[in-house]
Amino acid sequence: MKTCLRTLVAAIGFTALSVSAQTKWDMPTGYAAANFHTENISQFAADVDKATAGKLKITVHAGGSLYKANEIKRAVQGGQAQIGEIIFGGYANENPLFGTDNVPFLATSYAEAKKLATAQKPALESLLAKQGLKVLFSVPWPPQGIYSAKPINSAADLKGVKWRAYSPQTSRIAELVGAQPVTIQAAELSQALATGAVAAFMTSGATGYDSKVWEQVKYFYDTQAWLPKNAVLVSQKAFDALDKPTQDALLKAAGEAETRGWKSSEEKTKFYLEQLTKNGMNVAAPSAALKADLKKVGDTMIAEWLKTAGAEGQATLDAYKK
């Protein structure tokens, strides 16, 4: 009887120890579960679970279900979530360095975007470290193009049009072409289009495909304006609370997720544009006039960005242009 009792106590003690040793993290994202960013993040979470033998479990909350996209950074900073996904450009008003990869026509291909990511990494990591945040990995969206309910031959055709903005830069583009910026998160885009809250916007083929924008707009101009990046951030405090083997496993899975995400983004670019065409959209390169108008917008915004980003911005640009 005593032996059985001792065995039972030992078993209960072992179970309690196992439960207490397990760490659970909530991870909010602002994009649909089927989006390639979210799929990549779900794989990352599964890899962490496997590598730590269940010691660290990350629950992914997709589509803004836990926090809206623009609330996630604050939630991780404040400890309401331990880890989360943001789009860097969404915080350019906080610090222009966050908007480096959203400057139009600065980096317009995957090779250029990779080079820019390397150049801006030191400044971003330093900035976020001061806020108690650590970058685990970042992945670009496909190149940005213009969606519109009506044909656009030049910037003049955008005058007065309700333009969806998701970052300070996309708002500034609207101002420069005379459109009306309206802040709409990706998860709310379909509804905004259906209600007429927006009639034109600049985003990737991925967001257009996820939101089935062909149900409301029929034109896509492949301007390849920039490749903005999403980043997965972790609270430094939450990271430091992990033991060394778990930290190493997390960083290894993050490195693999970054490599996988960049590859997936580039591979899916063609697929997304094909799907837009297949669903009745008119997919085309911008006209010479529109291209020229957008170049002026880009030149203006690069100059404006450098003015606000100061010495760190100039250093980033210099490193990029080497």
KARA-V852235 format. One line per field, one symbol per residue. phi: phi as a letter, one per 40 degrees, with the letter a starting at -180 (. if undefined). psi: psi as a letter, one per 30 degrees, with the letter a starting at -180 (. if undefined). burial: # if it has 24 or more other C-alpha atoms within 12 Angstrom, else .. A space follows every 50 residues. Layout:
BEGIN
phi->???
psi->???
burial->???
END
This chain:
BEGIN
phi->.cccccccccccccccccccccbbbcbcbcbdcccccccccccdccccdc cbfgcbbbccbcggccbcdcbcdcccccgcbcaabbbdccbcccadcccd cbcdgcbbacccccccdcccddccccccccbgbbccabbccddcbbbacb cbbacccccgccbcbbadccccddccbgcbcbcbcdcbcdcccccgcbba abaccccccdcfcccbbbbbbccfcabcbcbcbbcccccccccddcdccc ccccccccccccccdcccdcdccccccdcgcccacccdcccccccccccc cccccccccgcccccccccccc
psi->eeeeeeeeeeeeeeeeeeeffkkkkkjklgllefkeeeeeeeeeeeeeee fghgejkjjkjlggfekleffeeeeeefgfkfllklkeffgffekfffge ggjkgejgleeeeeeeeeefeeeeeeeeefggkkkelkklllkklkkkfl kjflffffkfkjkkkgleefeeeeefggljkkjklefgeeeeeefgflfl lkalfeeeeefhfffelfkkjifhelilkkkjkkkeeeefflleeeeeee eeeeeeeeeeeeeeeeefeeeeeeeeeeggkjkllkleeeeeeeeeeeee eeeeeeeffaeeeeeeeeeef.
burial->......................##########..###############. .#..##########.############.#.############...##### ##########.##########.###..#...##################. ###.#..#..#################.############.##...#### ##############.#####################.##..#...##.## #.######.###.###.##..##.###...####.#...##.###.##.# ##..##..#..###.##..#..
END
